[in-house]
Amino acid sequence: MTNIPTDLLRTFVAVVDNRSFTKAANSLGVTQPAVSAQIKRLQSLLGDEIFDRTVQGVSLTPHGEVVVSYARRLLSINDQIVHLGGGRRPELVIRIGTSSDYAMTLLPGILARFRAQYSAVRFNVSAGFSEPLMRQLRDGEIDVFVGLSIGEPRDAHEVWTAPLVWVRGTNLRLEPGEPVPLVSNGEPSVYHRAAVSALRAAGLEWEEVFTGPIMASLSGAIAAGLGVMPITRRRAIDGGMVIGDDLPLPALNHAYGGIYVREGGPREIYEQLADGIAAAMSRRLPAMPLGVAGLLDGKNTAA
């Protein structure tokens, strides 16, 4: 049985009521591409066009007229069910994406402290490569992104430098003239791009001897002596890895860590969480700033 998420129906009704994708995006606090993507997904689930594309502006097909009528009824029932709890605060789901394995290990503790004070907040965390996650942030599909980049970030809420080092197994030795055995999690990753850039600039050849999806598998490959890989110095030290400063390898340019917050939505809340993540990344764990609870209640309690 096909289930239609209520957020798709709510977006559809917003487009119809505002008679504009752009105005609907502003009313929902998301980007116009995000609205278009949700409408496309809704039409895919329904298996038919709901907007008449033969006329200018926003116009419904006969099927769309029926769907919007049912959508209004479903959303009304949904909202009545939500309000059965009386004075219960509305929930806010914060969608977080990260390309950093190190950040992923820190996030549960940060989010637990945040939710201990503001129980109306819930979290949806996803992991992936930086570039796709940045696109999702711009399209309004995630609210906060934490990750690494090669170039200095623009429009980041917080930025810090992340020195990179080569790590190796205890007994690994590199033979002169032989290709450098490279361990990484694939071409889209920041670590892989940093390695290839440094090796190419130094005129060295390399071969990808092991490609794995997660840091546990990469660490295992390094410990087994399969090859070398770049990683942040902090992650190497915390993971007890052998830093290969003695290897005949070129120095690596440092990467940049960044925390990004999407435009629209309850941005003040996203920024409060971003501040908490930044503090934890700096090994400082203060209490979450005041004011979030009031924002969730629709009141501003900040002085």
C-alpha positions as CSV (number, residue, x, y, z in Angstrom):
1,M,0.0,0.0,0.0
2,T,1.3,3.4,-0.9
3,N,1.5,6.0,1.9
4,I,1.7,9.7,1.1
5,P,3.6,11.8,3.7
6,T,1.6,14.6,5.0
7,D,4.4,17.1,4.4
8,L,4.0,16.5,0.7
9,L,0.3,17.2,0.9
10,R,1.0,20.3,3.0
11,T,3.4,21.6,0.4
12,F,0.8,20.9,-2.4
13,V,-1.9,22.8,-0.6
14,A,0.5,25.7,0.0
15,V,1.3,25.9,-3.7
16,V,-2.4,25.9,-4.6
17,D,-3.3,28.5,-1.9
18,N,-0.4,30.8,-2.8
19,R,-0.7,30.2,-6.6
20,S,3.0,30.2,-6.8
21,F,5.9,27.8,-6.0
22,T,8.1,30.6,-4.8
23,K,5.5,32.1,-2.5
24,A,4.7,28.6,-1.1
25,A,8.4,28.1,-0.4
26,N,8.5,31.4,1.5
27,S,5.4,30.5,3.5
28,L,6.9,27.1,4.4
29,G,10.4,28.4,5.2
30,V,12.1,26.2,2.5
31,T,13.6,26.9,-0.9
32,Q,11.8,26.8,-4.2
33,P,13.8,23.8,-5.5
34,A,12.7,21.9,-2.3
35,V,9.0,22.7,-3.0
36,S,9.5,21.5,-6.6
37,A,11.1,18.3,-5.5
38,Q,8.3,17.5,-3.1
39,I,5.6,18.2,-5.7
40,K,7.6,15.9,-8.1
41,R,7.7,13.2,-5.5
42,L,3.9,13.6,-4.8
43,Q,3.1,13.2,-8.5
44,S,5.3,10.1,-8.6
45,L,3.4,8.6,-5.8
46,L,0.0,9.5,-7.3
47,G,1.1,8.3,-10.8
48,D,-0.5,11.3,-12.5
49,E,-0.1,15.0,-13.2
50,I,-1.8,17.3,-10.6
51,F,-0.8,20.6,-12.3
52,D,-1.9,21.5,-15.8
53,R,1.3,22.4,-17.5
54,T,-0.5,23.6,-20.7
55,V,-1.6,26.8,-19.1
56,Q,0.5,29.6,-17.5
57,G,0.8,29.9,-13.8
58,V,-0.6,27.4,-11.2
59,S,-3.6,25.5,-12.5
60,L,-4.8,22.1,-11.4
61,T,-5.8,19.2,-13.6
62,P,-9.1,17.5,-12.8
63,H,-7.2,14.9,-10.8
64,G,-5.4,17.7,-9.0
65,E,-8.7,19.3,-8.0
66,V,-9.8,16.0,-6.4
67,V,-6.4,15.5,-4.7
68,V,-6.3,19.0,-3.1
69,S,-9.8,18.5,-1.7
70,Y,-8.8,15.2,-0.1
71,A,-5.5,16.7,1.0
72,R,-7.3,19.5,2.9
73,R,-9.4,16.9,4.8
74,L,-6.4,14.7,5.6
75,L,-4.4,17.6,6.9
76,S,-7.3,18.8,9.0
77,I,-7.6,15.4,10.6
78,N,-3.9,15.2,11.1
79,D,-3.8,18.6,12.9
80,Q,-6.8,17.6,15.1
81,I,-4.9,14.4,16.1
82,V,-1.8,16.5,16.9
83,H,-3.8,18.9,19.1
84,L,-5.4,16.1,21.1
85,G,-2.5,16.5,23.6
86,G,-3.8,19.9,24.7
87,G,-1.0,22.3,25.6
88,R,1.8,20.1,24.3
89,R,4.4,22.0,22.5
90,P,4.7,21.4,18.7
91,E,7.5,19.2,17.7
92,L,10.4,20.3,15.6
93,V,12.4,17.8,13.6
94,I,15.9,19.1,12.8
95,R,17.6,17.3,9.9
96,I,21.3,17.1,10.2
97,G,23.8,15.9,7.6
98,T,27.5,15.2,8.2
99,S,30.4,14.0,6.1
100,S,32.6,13.8,9.1
101,D,33.0,10.5,10.9
102,Y,34.5,12.4,13.9
103,A,31.5,14.7,14.1
104,M,29.2,11.7,13.9
105,T,30.7,10.3,17.1
106,L,30.2,13.6,18.9
107,L,26.7,14.3,17.7
108,P,24.7,11.9,20.0
109,G,26.0,13.5,23.2
110,I,25.4,17.0,21.8
111,L,21.9,16.2,20.7
112,A,21.0,14.5,24.0
113,R,22.0,17.6,25.9
114,F,20.0,19.8,23.6
115,R,16.9,17.6,23.8
116,A,17.2,17.3,27.6
117,Q,16.4,21.0,27.8
118,Y,14.0,21.3,24.8
119,S,12.1,18.0,24.5
120,A,10.0,19.3,21.6
121,V,13.0,18.8,19.4
122,R,13.7,15.6,17.5
123,F,16.6,14.8,15.1
124,N,17.1,13.0,11.8
125,V,20.8,12.5,11.1
126,S,22.3,11.3,7.8
127,A,25.8,10.8,6.6
128,G,27.4,11.1,3.2
129,F,29.9,13.0,1.1
130,S,30.2,16.8,1.4
131,E,29.1,18.0,-2.0
132,P,25.7,16.1,-2.1
133,L,24.9,17.1,1.4
134,M,25.7,20.8,0.6
135,R,23.2,20.5,-2.3
136,Q,20.6,19.1,0.1
137,L,21.2,22.0,2.4
138,R,20.7,24.5,-0.4
139,D,17.5,22.7,-1.5
140,G,16.1,22.8,2.0
141,E,16.3,19.0,2.4
142,I,18.5,19.2,5.5
143,D,18.7,22.0,8.1
144,V,22.3,21.7,9.5
145,F,25.4,20.4,7.8
146,V,28.7,19.5,9.5
147,G,31.6,18.5,7.4
148,L,35.0,19.0,5.8
149,S,36.0,20.8,2.6
150,I,39.2,21.4,0.7
151,G,38.6,25.0,-0.1
152,E,37.8,27.6,2.5
153,P,34.0,27.5,3.2
154,R,31.7,30.4,2.3
155,D,28.5,31.2,4.2
156,A,29.4,28.8,7.0
157,H,28.0,29.5,10.5
158,E,31.3,28.3,12.0
159,V,34.7,27.5,10.4
160,W,37.9,26.0,11.7
161,T,41.1,24.6,10.1
162,A,41.6,20.8,10.2
163,P,45.3,19.9,9.6
164,L,45.7,16.6,7.6
165,V,48.3,14.0,8.2
166,W,49.2,10.7,6.6
167,V,48.6,7.6,8.7
168,R,50.0,4.1,8.2
169,G,50.3,0.7,9.8
170,T,53.0,0.0,12.3
171,N,55.1,-2.1,9.9
172,L,54.3,-0.4,6.6
173,R,57.3,0.7,4.5
174,L,57.1,2.5,1.1
175,E,59.5,1.2,-1.5
176,P,61.2,3.9,-3.7
177,G,59.8,4.1,-7.2
178,E,56.7,2.0,-6.3
179,P,53.2,3.5,-6.5
180,V,51.9,4.8,-3.2
181,P,49.3,2.3,-1.8
182,L,46.3,4.5,-1.1
183,V,43.4,3.6,1.3
184,S,40.3,5.8,1.1
185,N,36.5,5.9,1.0
186,G,36.3,6.9,-2.6
187,E,36.8,9.7,-5.1
188,P,34.1,12.0,-3.7
189,S,35.6,12.1,-0.3
190,V,37.7,15.1,1.0
191,Y,40.5,12.7,2.2
192,H,40.8,11.0,-1.2
193,R,40.9,14.4,-3.0
194,A,43.5,15.7,-0.6
195,A,45.7,12.7,-1.1
196,V,45.5,12.7,-4.9
197,S,46.1,16.4,-5.1
198,A,49.3,16.1,-3.0
199,L,50.6,13.1,-4.8
200,R,49.9,14.5,-8.2
201,A,51.7,17.8,-7.3
202,A,54.7,15.8,-6.1
203,G,54.8,13.8,-9.3
204,L,54.2,10.5,-7.5
205,E,52.1,7.6,-8.8
206,W,49.6,5.9,-6.6
207,E,47.2,2.9,-6.6
208,E,44.0,2.5,-4.7
209,V,44.5,-0.7,-2.8
210,F,41.5,-0.5,-0.5
211,T,38.3,1.5,-0.8
212,G,35.8,1.2,2.1
213,P,32.6,2.9,3.2
214,I,33.2,3.7,6.8
215,M,36.1,4.8,9.0
216,A,36.1,1.4,10.9
217,S,36.9,-0.4,7.7
218,L,39.5,2.1,6.7
219,S,41.2,2.0,10.1
220,G,41.3,-1.8,9.8
221,A,42.9,-1.6,6.4
222,I,45.6,0.9,7.7
223,A,46.3,-1.2,10.8
224,A,46.7,-4.3,8.6
225,G,49.4,-2.5,6.6
226,L,47.5,-2.3,3.3
227,G,48.5,1.3,2.6
228,V,48.4,5.0,3.7
229,M,45.6,7.6,3.9
230,P,45.1,11.2,4.9
231,I,43.0,12.0,7.9
232,T,42.7,15.0,10.3
233,R,45.4,15.1,12.9
234,R,42.9,15.2,15.7
235,R,41.1,12.1,14.4
236,A,44.4,10.3,14.0
237,I,45.4,11.0,17.6
238,D,42.1,10.2,19.1
239,G,42.0,6.9,17.1
240,G,45.5,5.9,18.2
241,M,46.7,5.8,14.6
242,V,50.4,5.9,13.6
243,I,51.1,9.3,12.0
244,G,53.4,8.8,9.0
245,D,55.6,11.9,9.4
246,D,58.6,9.7,8.6
247,L,57.3,8.5,5.3
248,P,58.6,10.0,2.0
249,L,55.3,11.5,1.2
250,P,54.4,15.2,0.3
251,A,52.9,17.4,3.0
252,L,49.1,17.7,2.8
253,N,47.2,21.0,2.7
254,H,44.9,21.4,5.6
255,A,41.2,21.0,5.2
256,Y,38.4,23.2,6.6
257,G,35.7,22.1,9.0
258,G,32.4,23.9,8.8
259,I,28.9,24.1,10.2
260,Y,26.3,25.4,7.8
261,V,22.7,26.4,8.5
262,R,20.0,26.5,5.8
263,E,18.0,29.6,4.9
264,G,14.4,29.7,6.1
265,G,12.6,27.8,8.8
266,P,13.3,28.4,12.5
267,R,16.8,29.5,11.7
268,E,17.5,30.8,15.2
269,I,17.0,27.3,16.6
270,Y,19.3,25.8,14.0
271,E,21.9,28.4,14.9
272,Q,21.6,27.6,18.6
273,L,22.3,23.9,17.8
274,A,25.1,24.8,15.4
275,D,26.7,26.8,18.3
276,G,26.5,23.7,20.5
277,I,28.1,21.5,17.9
278,A,30.9,24.1,17.3
279,A,31.6,24.2,21.1
280,A,31.8,20.4,21.2
281,M,34.1,20.3,18.2
282,S,36.4,22.7,20.1
283,R,36.2,20.4,23.2
284,R,34.1,23.0,25.0
285,L,30.7,21.8,26.2
286,P,28.8,24.7,27.7
287,A,25.1,24.5,28.4
288,M,22.8,25.2,25.4
289,P,22.0,28.9,25.1
290,L,18.7,30.2,26.4
291,G,15.9,31.2,24.2
292,V,15.3,28.0,22.3
293,A,12.4,26.9,24.4
294,G,10.6,30.1,23.9
295,L,11.1,29.9,20.1
296,L,9.5,26.5,20.1
297,D,6.6,27.8,22.1
298,G,6.1,30.7,19.8
299,K,7.4,33.1,22.5
300,N,10.8,34.7,22.8
301,T,12.0,34.3,26.3
302,A,15.4,35.8,25.5
303,A,16.2,39.0,27.3
